Amino acid sequence: MKKLRNEQKGIIFIVLIVIIILVLSMFFVNSLKTNKVKEALEHDTLLRILFVVQNDEEKVLFSDVIIYDTSTKKAAAINLPGYTGAIFQSLGRTDRLDQVYNELGIEAYKTEVQKMLGITVPYTSVVKLEDFIKLCDIFGGMRVFIPSPIDVVSDDGKRYLLPSGAINLDGDKIAVYLSYRDEEETEETIQDRYQNIMGAFLTGLHDQNYKIFNKKQNFKKFAESIQTNLADYEEETLYSEISEIDTESIIKQTITGSLRNVELRGGEAQQLLFPLNNGEFIKEAVKQTTYMLMSSDGTISNRIYVLEIQNGTTTQGLARRTSTLYQNASYDVLSAVNADSNDYAETVIIDHIGNEAIARQVGELIRCTNIKQATDMEGGAQTDSMVDFTIILGRDFNGAYVIPGASY
């Protein structure tokens, strides 16, 4: 009996040693575990996430790049139209942007998006449509503004019905809103719809953050619906930060350009959207938006500035094309018209509100440093006092940038 008791003591001792080793191992593993999101935020207040929603065939339904500044709580959602065309290195051919994801997956897609926008996007999130519907229900619905009632019958006889107005849509109705197609709709209108949903998702995340992040089981349900390139604890940090977003001032951007018919692989002809100025406009617009988000004093990001753009050259359509650039950078262009003369040698920005810092910011998009106060323009160009800034394009503007001393 004594021998048995000694053996039992020995077994208990060994078990205790094993438990101590396991506890110490877990302690050291946790102490060595790093959080990439927290480490990144120690050096940079900006978060950039590529957010992709898949359709039932696991292809891109819509995608956005979210840029969020954790210090100002301001964010931008940049819509990535799937029919954006370019020569994609990853595919080795001209094709649609969404085809990169459909053929090669999220990492190749992220690489091409980074090139297109001129930024680095460290984090990715992929959500299946069925899981996006679950997220919607976790939020208690998503609030979307529908300008006119939807009553559409699909080719297979399925009827889609939604009322108009600012309404709260549950998961099933969100699926209807994302899936229906109207023959009279343009691709641009469909992308607007996707942008509305992206904004509704960010708003839902913000409004329900107390529920999602206060209990581990709630966040687990949320995280199960999103596939990221992060560990679970890093994903929690990322979305906890994003949930603090100022949802009243989300800047919505998209890629603008010209439509061209292109024969794709297999002989299929499609109309693709090719970014303006070989993609340089969207890069500048993203850069400008990032500055707006990071504005520490809030003077830039607290409201949208209203512009008037005048063509002071003989180049037809110059004001209209430039207005597209500024609208893409989240400015409000009241009018794009001809100037009082078509012989302006230099491009000039006229400041109607006496804010030189903002005027410089406006000029940076087209590299214009020639800024004048409206009070100094008496007897000169006719400008609209209903706007904050007037831009008069001169011969030194090449359609994208001001080149001092040049004449186009």
Secondary structure, 3 states (H helix, E strand, C coil): CHHHHHHHHHHHHHHHHHHHHHHHHHHHHHHHCCCHHHHHHCCCCEEEEEEEEECCCCCEEEEEEEEEECCCCEEEEEECCCCEEEEECCCCEEEEHHHHHHHHCHHHHHHHHHHHHCCCCCEEEEEEHHHHHHHHHHCCCEEEEECCCEEEECCCCCEEEECCEEEEECHHHHHHHHHCCCCCCCHHHHHHHHHHHHHHHHHHHHHCHHHHHHCHHHHHHHHHCCEECCCHHHHHHHHHHHCCCCHHHCEEEECCEEEEEEECCCCCEEEEEEEHHHHHHHHHHHHHHHHHHHCCCCCCCCCCCEEEEEECCCCCCHHHHHHHHHHHCCCEEEEEEECCCCCCCCCEEEECCCCHHHHHHHHHCCCCCCEEEHHHCCCCCCCCCCCCEEEEECCCECCCCECCCCCC
